[in-house]
Amino acid sequence: GGHTIGIAHCNPSFTNRLYNFTGKGDMDPSLDSEYARVLKKKCKVPTDNTTIFEMDPGS
């Protein structure tokens, strides 16, 4: 299986999955809703290239 380890930035290529997945202001339905809630708290501004987060929480 695949593994995701590391950190990422709250940049537009990622935050579109949180805030504008289909261009209608919606979230990617494949994201875990609890993890998405945490990410939205960290990535409040979709164009923030400085904030980082764990790609695999708890690892």
N, CA, C, O and CB atoms as a CASP TS submission, in Angstrom:
PFRMAT TS
TARGET T0000
AUTHOR 0000-0000-0000
METHOD Language model
MODEL 1
PARENT N/A
ATOM      1  N   GLY     1       0.821  -1.183   0.000  1.00  0.00           N
ATOM      2  CA  GLY     1       0.000   0.000   0.000  1.00  0.00           C
ATOM      3  C   GLY     1       0.861   1.241   0.000  1.00  0.00           C
ATOM      4  O   GLY     1       2.067   1.180   0.239  1.00  0.00           O
ATOM      5  N   GLY     2       0.235   2.353  -0.268  1.00  0.00           N
ATOM      6  CA  GLY     2       0.941   3.624  -0.288  1.00  0.00           C
ATOM      7  C   GLY     2       0.983   4.261   1.082  1.00  0.00           C
ATOM      8  O   GLY     2       0.124   4.019   1.930  1.00  0.00           O
ATOM      9  N   HIS     3       1.987   5.069   1.277  1.00  0.00           N
ATOM     10  CA  HIS     3       2.147   5.775   2.536  1.00  0.00           C
ATOM     11  C   HIS     3       2.402   7.240   2.247  1.00  0.00           C
ATOM     12  O   HIS     3       3.108   7.582   1.299  1.00  0.00           O
ATOM     13  CB  HIS     3       3.295   5.170   3.377  1.00  0.00           C
ATOM     14  N   THR     4       1.825   8.103   3.067  1.00  0.00           N
ATOM     15  CA  THR     4       2.055   9.532   2.961  1.00  0.00           C
ATOM     16  C   THR     4       2.704   9.982   4.255  1.00  0.00           C
ATOM     17  O   THR     4       2.097   9.895   5.322  1.00  0.00           O
ATOM     18  CB  THR     4       0.730  10.315   2.682  1.00  0.00           C
ATOM     19  N   ILE     5       3.919  10.456   4.165  1.00  0.00           N
ATOM     20  CA  ILE     5       4.646  10.902   5.346  1.00  0.00           C
ATOM     21  C   ILE     5       5.201  12.284   5.047  1.00  0.00           C
ATOM     22  O   ILE     5       5.727  12.532   3.962  1.00  0.00           O
ATOM     23  CB  ILE     5       5.787   9.899   5.737  1.00  0.00           C
ATOM     24  N   GLY     6       5.082  13.172   6.008  1.00  0.00           N
ATOM     25  CA  GLY     6       5.689  14.478   5.837  1.00  0.00           C
ATOM     26  C   GLY     6       4.734  15.611   6.109  1.00  0.00           C
ATOM     27  O   GLY     6       3.693  15.452   6.746  1.00  0.00           O
ATOM     28  N   ILE     7       5.126  16.762   5.602  1.00  0.00           N
ATOM     29  CA  ILE     7       4.337  17.968   5.793  1.00  0.00           C
ATOM     30  C   ILE     7       4.047  18.600   4.440  1.00  0.00           C
ATOM     31  O   ILE     7       4.695  18.299   3.437  1.00  0.00           O
ATOM     32  CB  ILE     7       5.067  18.965   6.719  1.00  0.00           C
ATOM     33  N   ALA     8       3.070  19.472   4.441  1.00  0.00           N
ATOM     34  CA  ALA     8       2.716  20.215   3.232  1.00  0.00           C
ATOM     35  C   ALA     8       2.360  21.641   3.633  1.00  0.00           C
ATOM     36  O   ALA     8       2.151  21.934   4.811  1.00  0.00           O
ATOM     37  CB  ALA     8       1.529  19.532   2.468  1.00  0.00           C
ATOM     38  N   HIS     9       2.295  22.504   2.661  1.00  0.00           N
ATOM     39  CA  HIS     9       1.901  23.894   2.882  1.00  0.00           C
ATOM     40  C   HIS     9       0.449  24.084   2.463  1.00  0.00           C
ATOM     41  O   HIS     9      -0.079  23.347   1.631  1.00  0.00           O
ATOM     42  CB  HIS     9       2.825  24.863   2.102  1.00  0.00           C
ATOM     43  N   CYS    10      -0.174  25.078   3.053  1.00  0.00           N
ATOM     44  CA  CYS    10      -1.555  25.426   2.703  1.00  0.00           C
ATOM     45  C   CYS    10      -1.548  26.275   1.434  1.00  0.00           C
ATOM     46  O   CYS    10      -1.885  27.458   1.483  1.00  0.00           O
ATOM     47  CB  CYS    10      -2.258  26.188   3.875  1.00  0.00           C
ATOM     48  N   ASN    11      -1.177  25.698   0.318  1.00  0.00           N
ATOM     49  CA  ASN    11      -1.133  26.460  -0.928  1.00  0.00           C
ATOM     50  C   ASN    11      -2.370  26.155  -1.771  1.00  0.00           C
ATOM     51  O   ASN    11      -3.078  25.186  -1.499  1.00  0.00           O
ATOM     52  CB  ASN    11       0.157  26.136  -1.721  1.00  0.00           C
ATOM     53  N   PRO    12      -2.633  26.962  -2.777  1.00  0.00           N
ATOM     54  CA  PRO    12      -3.859  26.792  -3.565  1.00  0.00           C
ATOM     55  C   PRO    12      -4.043  25.410  -4.178  1.00  0.00           C
ATOM     56  O   PRO    12      -5.175  24.941  -4.304  1.00  0.00           O
ATOM     57  CB  PRO    12      -3.882  27.796  -4.650  1.00  0.00           C
ATOM     58  N   SER    13      -2.961  24.752  -4.559  1.00  0.00           N
ATOM     59  CA  SER    13      -3.140  23.429  -5.173  1.00  0.00           C
ATOM     60  C   SER    13      -3.725  22.435  -4.180  1.00  0.00           C
ATOM     61  O   SER    13      -4.389  21.479  -4.583  1.00  0.00           O
ATOM     62  CB  SER    13      -1.805  22.902  -5.713  1.00  0.00           C
ATOM     63  N   PHE    14      -3.490  22.642  -2.898  1.00  0.00           N
ATOM     64  CA  PHE    14      -4.093  21.773  -1.890  1.00  0.00           C
ATOM     65  C   PHE    14      -5.410  22.332  -1.364  1.00  0.00           C
ATOM     66  O   PHE    14      -6.395  21.601  -1.256  1.00  0.00           O
ATOM     67  CB  PHE    14      -3.129  21.565  -0.738  1.00  0.00           C
ATOM     68  N   THR    15      -5.434  23.624  -1.035  1.00  0.00           N
ATOM     69  CA  THR    15      -6.621  24.168  -0.387  1.00  0.00           C
ATOM     70  C   THR    15      -7.845  24.182  -1.293  1.00  0.00           C
ATOM     71  O   THR    15      -8.965  24.324  -0.803  1.00  0.00           O
ATOM     72  CB  THR    15      -6.342  25.559   0.093  1.00  0.00           C
ATOM     73  N   ASN    16      -7.660  24.041  -2.587  1.00  0.00           N
ATOM     74  CA  ASN    16      -8.832  23.892  -3.452  1.00  0.00           C
ATOM     75  C   ASN    16      -9.647  22.673  -3.045  1.00  0.00           C
ATOM     76  O   ASN    16     -10.867  22.665  -3.209  1.00  0.00           O
ATOM     77  CB  ASN    16      -8.407  23.777  -4.926  1.00  0.00           C
ATOM     78  N   ARG    17      -8.993  21.645  -2.518  1.00  0.00           N
ATOM     79  CA  ARG    17      -9.716  20.456  -2.041  1.00  0.00           C
ATOM     80  C   ARG    17     -10.563  20.782  -0.814  1.00  0.00           C
ATOM     81  O   ARG    17     -11.554  20.102  -0.548  1.00  0.00           O
ATOM     82  CB  ARG    17      -8.729  19.323  -1.710  1.00  0.00           C
ATOM     83  N   LEU    18     -10.182  21.810  -0.069  1.00  0.00           N
ATOM     84  CA  LEU    18     -10.940  22.204   1.119  1.00  0.00           C
ATOM     85  C   LEU    18     -12.038  23.211   0.804  1.00  0.00           C
ATOM     86  O   LEU    18     -13.122  23.152   1.384  1.00  0.00           O
ATOM     87  CB  LEU    18     -10.009  22.783   2.158  1.00  0.00           C
ATOM     88  N   TYR    19     -11.764  24.129  -0.106  1.00  0.00           N
ATOM     89  CA  TYR    19     -12.645  25.280  -0.294  1.00  0.00           C
ATOM     90  C   TYR    19     -13.297  25.420  -1.661  1.00  0.00           C
ATOM     91  O   TYR    19     -14.265  26.168  -1.795  1.00  0.00           O
ATOM     92  CB  TYR    19     -11.891  26.489  -0.026  1.00  0.00           C
ATOM     93  N   ASN    20     -12.805  24.733  -2.673  1.00  0.00           N
ATOM     94  CA  ASN    20     -13.347  24.982  -4.011  1.00  0.00           C
ATOM     95  C   ASN    20     -13.086  23.795  -4.938  1.00  0.00           C
ATOM     96  O   ASN    20     -12.554  23.968  -6.034  1.00  0.00           O
ATOM     97  CB  ASN    20     -12.737  26.261  -4.606  1.00  0.00           C
ATOM     98  N   PHE    21     -13.453  22.614  -4.507  1.00  0.00           N
ATOM     99  CA  PHE    21     -13.103  21.390  -5.222  1.00  0.00           C
ATOM    100  C   PHE    21     -13.657  21.344  -6.643  1.00  0.00           C
ATOM    101  O   PHE    21     -12.928  21.003  -7.574  1.00  0.00           O
ATOM    102  CB  PHE    21     -13.598  20.198  -4.454  1.00  0.00           C
ATOM    103  N   THR    22     -14.917  21.676  -6.823  1.00  0.00           N
ATOM    104  CA  THR    22     -15.521  21.624  -8.161  1.00  0.00           C
ATOM    105  C   THR    22     -15.755  23.010  -8.753  1.00  0.00           C
ATOM    106  O   THR    22     -16.422  23.151  -9.778  1.00  0.00           O
ATOM    107  CB  THR    22     -16.837  20.870  -8.105  1.00  0.00           C
ATOM    108  N   GLY    23     -15.196  24.042  -8.096  1.00  0.00           N
ATOM    109  CA  GLY    23     -15.400  25.400  -8.572  1.00  0.00           C
ATOM    110  C   GLY    23     -16.670  26.032  -8.040  1.00  0.00           C
ATOM    111  O   GLY    23     -17.057  27.117  -8.473  1.00  0.00           O
ATOM    112  N   LYS    24     -17.325  25.353  -7.095  1.00  0.00           N
ATOM    113  CA  LYS    24     -18.580  25.856  -6.531  1.00  0.00           C
ATOM    114  C   LYS    24     -18.466  26.132  -5.033  1.00  0.00           C
ATOM    115  O   LYS    24     -19.478  26.237  -4.342  1.00  0.00           O
ATOM    116  CB  LYS    24     -19.702  24.859  -6.784  1.00  0.00           C
ATOM    117  N   GLY    25     -17.226  26.251  -4.529  1.00  0.00           N
ATOM    118  CA  GLY    25     -17.025  26.540  -3.112  1.00  0.00           C
ATOM    119  C   GLY    25     -17.215  25.337  -2.205  1.00  0.00           C
ATOM    120  O   GLY    25     -17.490  25.497  -1.016  1.00  0.00           O
ATOM    121  N   ASP    26     -17.072  24.147  -2.743  1.00  0.00           N
ATOM    122  CA  ASP    26     -17.308  22.938  -1.953  1.00  0.00           C
ATOM    123  C   ASP    26     -16.002  22.221  -1.610  1.00  0.00           C
ATOM    124  O   ASP    26     -14.938  22.561  -2.125  1.00  0.00           O
ATOM    125  CB  ASP    26     -18.237  21.990  -2.709  1.00  0.00           C
ATOM    126  N   MET    27     -16.106  21.222  -0.728  1.00  0.00           N
ATOM    127  CA  MET    27     -14.962  20.439  -0.287  1.00  0.00           C
ATOM    128  C   MET    27     -14.925  19.109  -1.034  1.00  0.00           C
ATOM    129  O   MET    27     -15.962  18.582  -1.435  1.00  0.00           O
ATOM    130  CB  MET    27     -15.015  20.206   1.235  1.00  0.00           C
ATOM    131  N   ASP    28     -13.739  18.582  -1.212  1.00  0.00           N
ATOM    132  CA  ASP    28     -13.558  17.260  -1.813  1.00  0.00           C
ATOM    133  C   ASP    28     -14.240  16.224  -0.913  1.00  0.00           C
ATOM    134  O   ASP    28     -13.835  16.066   0.238  1.00  0.00           O
ATOM    135  CB  ASP    28     -12.030  16.927  -2.005  1.00  0.00           C
ATOM    136  N   PRO    29     -15.250  15.523  -1.399  1.00  0.00           N
ATOM    137  CA  PRO    29     -15.976  14.565  -0.564  1.00  0.00           C
ATOM    138  C   PRO    29     -15.140  13.361  -0.143  1.00  0.00           C
ATOM    139  O   PRO    29     -15.540  12.627   0.761  1.00  0.00           O
ATOM    140  CB  PRO    29     -17.191  14.087  -1.292  1.00  0.00           C
ATOM    141  N   SER    30     -13.991  13.141  -0.776  1.00  0.00           N
ATOM    142  CA  SER    30     -13.156  12.002  -0.386  1.00  0.00           C
ATOM    143  C   SER    30     -12.289  12.307   0.841  1.00  0.00           C
ATOM    144  O   SER    30     -11.685  11.395   1.406  1.00  0.00           O
ATOM    145  CB  SER    30     -12.268  11.591  -1.551  1.00  0.00           C
ATOM    146  N   LEU    31     -12.220  13.579   1.259  1.00  0.00           N
ATOM    147  CA  LEU    31     -11.457  13.926   2.457  1.00  0.00           C
ATOM    148  C   LEU    31     -12.209  13.478   3.703  1.00  0.00           C
ATOM    149  O   LEU    31     -13.429  13.622   3.785  1.00  0.00           O
ATOM    150  CB  LEU    31     -11.183  15.444   2.510  1.00  0.00           C
ATOM    151  N   ASP    32     -11.483  12.940   4.663  1.00  0.00           N
ATOM    152  CA  ASP    32     -12.063  12.614   5.959  1.00  0.00           C
ATOM    153  C   ASP    32     -12.592  13.907   6.584  1.00  0.00           C
ATOM    154  O   ASP    32     -11.855  14.888   6.680  1.00  0.00           O
ATOM    155  CB  ASP    32     -11.011  11.919   6.894  1.00  0.00           C
ATOM    156  N   SER    33     -13.848  13.922   7.007  1.00  0.00           N
ATOM    157  CA  SER    33     -14.473  15.160   7.476  1.00  0.00           C
ATOM    158  C   SER    33     -13.800  15.718   8.726  1.00  0.00           C
ATOM    159  O   SER    33     -13.693  16.937   8.863  1.00  0.00           O
ATOM    160  CB  SER    33     -15.942  14.923   7.755  1.00  0.00           C
ATOM    161  N   GLU    34     -13.348  14.870   9.635  1.00  0.00           N
ATOM    162  CA  GLU    34     -12.668  15.351  10.844  1.00  0.00           C
ATOM    163  C   GLU    34     -11.309  15.962  10.490  1.00  0.00           C
ATOM    164  O   GLU    34     -10.950  17.022  11.003  1.00  0.00           O
ATOM    165  CB  GLU    34     -12.487  14.198  11.860  1.00  0.00           C
ATOM    166  N   TYR    35     -10.570  15.303   9.629  1.00  0.00           N
ATOM    167  CA  TYR    35      -9.273  15.828   9.192  1.00  0.00           C
ATOM    168  C   TYR    35      -9.472  17.136   8.423  1.00  0.00           C
ATOM    169  O   TYR    35      -8.687  18.070   8.584  1.00  0.00           O
ATOM    170  CB  TYR    35      -8.527  14.788   8.310  1.00  0.00           C
ATOM    171  N   ALA    36     -10.499  17.212   7.601  1.00  0.00           N
ATOM    172  CA  ALA    36     -10.792  18.436   6.854  1.00  0.00           C
ATOM    173  C   ALA    36     -11.103  19.588   7.808  1.00  0.00           C
ATOM    174  O   ALA    36     -10.699  20.724   7.558  1.00  0.00           O
ATOM    175  CB  ALA    36     -11.972  18.210   5.889  1.00  0.00           C
ATOM    176  N   ARG    37     -11.815  19.306   8.893  1.00  0.00           N
ATOM    177  CA  ARG    37     -12.127  20.337   9.883  1.00  0.00           C
ATOM    178  C   ARG    37     -10.837  20.896  10.485  1.00  0.00           C
ATOM    179  O   ARG    37     -10.694  22.109  10.641  1.00  0.00           O
ATOM    180  CB  ARG    37     -13.041  19.767  10.995  1.00  0.00           C
ATOM    181  N   VAL    38      -9.900  20.006  10.823  1.00  0.00           N
ATOM    182  CA  VAL    38      -8.606  20.424  11.374  1.00  0.00           C
ATOM    183  C   VAL    38      -7.830  21.248  10.343  1.00  0.00           C
ATOM    184  O   VAL    38      -7.247  22.281  10.673  1.00  0.00           O
ATOM    185  CB  VAL    38      -7.775  19.188  11.812  1.00  0.00           C
ATOM    186  N   LEU    39      -7.831  20.784   9.101  1.00  0.00           N
ATOM    187  CA  LEU    39      -7.109  21.506   8.052  1.00  0.00           C
ATOM    188  C   LEU    39      -7.686  22.894   7.818  1.00  0.00           C
ATOM    189  O   LEU    39      -6.939  23.845   7.591  1.00  0.00           O
ATOM    190  CB  LEU    39      -7.137  20.715   6.755  1.00  0.00           C
ATOM    191  N   LYS    40      -9.003  23.020   7.872  1.00  0.00           N
ATOM    192  CA  LYS    40      -9.629  24.328   7.666  1.00  0.00           C
ATOM    193  C   LYS    40      -9.247  25.301   8.779  1.00  0.00           C
ATOM    194  O   LYS    40      -9.154  26.506   8.545  1.00  0.00           O
ATOM    195  CB  LYS    40     -11.154  24.185   7.593  1.00  0.00           C
ATOM    196  N   LYS    41      -9.026  24.782   9.990  1.00  0.00           N
ATOM    197  CA  LYS    41      -8.571  25.651  11.082  1.00  0.00           C
ATOM    198  C   LYS    41      -7.147  26.133  10.826  1.00  0.00           C
ATOM    199  O   LYS    41      -6.814  27.277  11.134  1.00  0.00           O
ATOM    200  CB  LYS    41      -8.646  24.909  12.434  1.00  0.00           C
ATOM    201  N   LYS    42      -6.308  25.266  10.265  1.00  0.00           N
ATOM    202  CA  LYS    42      -4.917  25.635   9.994  1.00  0.00           C
ATOM    203  C   LYS    42      -4.796  26.454   8.713  1.00  0.00           C
ATOM    204  O   LYS    42      -4.035  27.420   8.666  1.00  0.00           O
ATOM    205  CB  LYS    42      -4.047  24.383   9.894  1.00  0.00           C
ATOM    206  N   CYS    43      -5.525  26.084   7.698  1.00  0.00           N
ATOM    207  CA  CYS    43      -5.430  26.720   6.374  1.00  0.00           C
ATOM    208  C   CYS    43      -6.615  27.655   6.171  1.00  0.00           C
ATOM    209  O   CYS    43      -7.481  27.411   5.330  1.00  0.00           O
ATOM    210  CB  CYS    43      -5.381  25.650   5.241  1.00  0.00           C
ATOM    211  N   LYS    44      -6.639  28.720   6.949  1.00  0.00           N
ATOM    212  CA  LYS    44      -7.772  29.649   6.888  1.00  0.00           C
ATOM    213  C   LYS    44      -7.780  30.474   5.612  1.00  0.00           C
ATOM    214  O   LYS    44      -8.835  30.896   5.140  1.00  0.00           O
ATOM    215  CB  LYS    44      -7.751  30.573   8.084  1.00  0.00           C
ATOM    216  N   VAL    45      -6.590  30.701   5.055  1.00  0.00           N
ATOM    217  CA  VAL    45      -6.461  31.477   3.825  1.00  0.00           C
ATOM    218  C   VAL    45      -5.960  30.540   2.727  1.00  0.00           C
ATOM    219  O   VAL    45      -4.843  30.031   2.822  1.00  0.00           O
ATOM    220  CB  VAL    45      -5.491  32.702   4.016  1.00  0.00           C
ATOM    221  N   PRO    46      -6.757  30.304   1.697  1.00  0.00           N
ATOM    222  CA  PRO    46      -6.373  29.341   0.662  1.00  0.00           C
ATOM    223  C   PRO    46      -5.062  29.631  -0.058  1.00  0.00           C
ATOM    224  O   PRO    46      -4.494  28.729  -0.673  1.00  0.00           O
ATOM    225  CB  PRO    46      -7.444  29.266  -0.338  1.00  0.00           C
ATOM    226  N   THR    47      -4.570  30.854   0.002  1.00  0.00           N
ATOM    227  CA  THR    47      -3.328  31.200  -0.695  1.00  0.00           C
ATOM    228  C   THR    47      -2.127  31.278   0.244  1.00  0.00           C
ATOM    229  O   THR    47      -1.091  31.830  -0.126  1.00  0.00           O
ATOM    230  CB  THR    47      -3.493  32.523  -1.413  1.00  0.00           C
ATOM    231  N   ASP    48      -2.252  30.734   1.450  1.00  0.00           N
ATOM    232  CA  ASP    48      -1.188  30.777   2.454  1.00  0.00           C
ATOM    233  C   ASP    48      -0.098  29.764   2.118  1.00  0.00           C
ATOM    234  O   ASP    48      -0.322  28.558   2.222  1.00  0.00           O
ATOM    235  CB  ASP    48      -1.758  30.504   3.862  1.00  0.00           C
ATOM    236  N   ASN    49       1.066  30.236   1.721  1.00  0.00           N
ATOM    237  CA  ASN    49       2.182  29.346   1.390  1.00  0.00           C
ATOM    238  C   ASN    49       3.155  29.168   2.547  1.00  0.00           C
ATOM    239  O   ASN    49       4.198  28.536   2.378  1.00  0.00           O
ATOM    240  CB  ASN    49       2.925  29.878   0.189  1.00  0.00           C
ATOM    241  N   THR    50       2.834  29.716   3.728  1.00  0.00           N
ATOM    242  CA  THR    50       3.756  29.630   4.856  1.00  0.00           C
ATOM    243  C   THR    50       3.313  28.635   5.921  1.00  0.00           C
ATOM    244  O   THR    50       4.161  28.037   6.584  1.00  0.00           O
ATOM    245  CB  THR    50       3.917  30.982   5.476  1.00  0.00           C
ATOM    246  N   THR    51       2.016  28.443   6.102  1.00  0.00           N
ATOM    247  CA  THR    51       1.522  27.517   7.119  1.00  0.00           C
ATOM    248  C   THR    51       1.732  26.081   6.660  1.00  0.00           C
ATOM    249  O   THR    51       1.470  25.742   5.507  1.00  0.00           O
ATOM    250  CB  THR    51       0.028  27.773   7.417  1.00  0.00           C
ATOM    251  N   ILE    52       2.211  25.240   7.578  1.00  0.00           N
ATOM    252  CA  ILE    52       2.430  23.830   7.254  1.00  0.00           C
ATOM    253  C   ILE    52       1.516  22.948   8.101  1.00  0.00           C
ATOM    254  O   ILE    52       1.028  23.374   9.148  1.00  0.00           O
ATOM    255  CB  ILE    52       3.911  23.440   7.475  1.00  0.00           C
ATOM    256  N   PHE    53       1.291  21.729   7.648  1.00  0.00           N
ATOM    257  CA  PHE    53       0.470  20.770   8.383  1.00  0.00           C
ATOM    258  C   PHE    53       0.977  19.366   8.095  1.00  0.00           C
ATOM    259  O   PHE    53       1.657  19.131   7.096  1.00  0.00           O
ATOM    260  CB  PHE    53      -1.032  20.904   8.001  1.00  0.00           C
ATOM    261  N   GLU    54       0.638  18.434   8.985  1.00  0.00           N
ATOM    262  CA  GLU    54       1.011  17.034   8.800  1.00  0.00           C
ATOM    263  C   GLU    54       0.127  16.407   7.739  1.00  0.00           C
ATOM    264  O   GLU    54      -1.097  16.530   7.790  1.00  0.00           O
ATOM    265  CB  GLU    54       0.903  16.251  10.127  1.00  0.00           C
ATOM    266  N   MET    55       0.737  15.744   6.788  1.00  0.00           N
ATOM    267  CA  MET    55      -0.037  15.077   5.742  1.00  0.00           C
ATOM    268  C   MET    55      -0.696  13.803   6.265  1.00  0.00           C
ATOM    269  O   MET    55      -1.726  13.374   5.745  1.00  0.00           O
ATOM    270  CB  MET    55       0.860  14.750   4.545  1.00  0.00           C
ATOM    271  N   ASP    56      -0.110  13.208   7.278  1.00  0.00           N
ATOM    272  CA  ASP    56      -0.659  12.010   7.896  1.00  0.00           C
ATOM    273  C   ASP    56      -0.703  12.265   9.395  1.00  0.00           C
ATOM    274  O   ASP    56       0.265  11.971  10.096  1.00  0.00           O
ATOM    275  CB  ASP    56       0.192  10.727   7.550  1.00  0.00           C
ATOM    276  N   PRO    57      -1.818  12.812   9.906  1.00  0.00           N
ATOM    277  CA  PRO    57      -1.862  13.205  11.313  1.00  0.00           C
ATOM    278  C   PRO    57      -1.542  12.033  12.238  1.00  0.00           C
ATOM    279  O   PRO    57      -2.034  10.919  12.062  1.00  0.00           O
ATOM    280  CB  PRO    57      -3.231  13.777  11.655  1.00  0.00           C
ATOM    281  N   GLY    58      -0.712  12.322  13.217  1.00  0.00           N
ATOM    282  CA  GLY    58      -0.361  11.313  14.194  1.00  0.00           C
ATOM    283  C   GLY    58       0.864  10.503  13.847  1.00  0.00           C
ATOM    284  O   GLY    58       1.280   9.653  14.635  1.00  0.00           O
ATOM    285  N   SER    59       1.457  10.742  12.682  1.00  0.00           N
ATOM    286  CA  SER    59       2.651   9.961  12.327  1.00  0.00           C
ATOM    287  C   SER    59       3.911  10.697  12.712  1.00  0.00           C
ATOM    288  O   SER    59       5.012  10.193  12.490  1.00  0.00           O
ATOM    289  CB  SER    59       2.671   9.648  10.833  1.00  0.00           C
TER
END
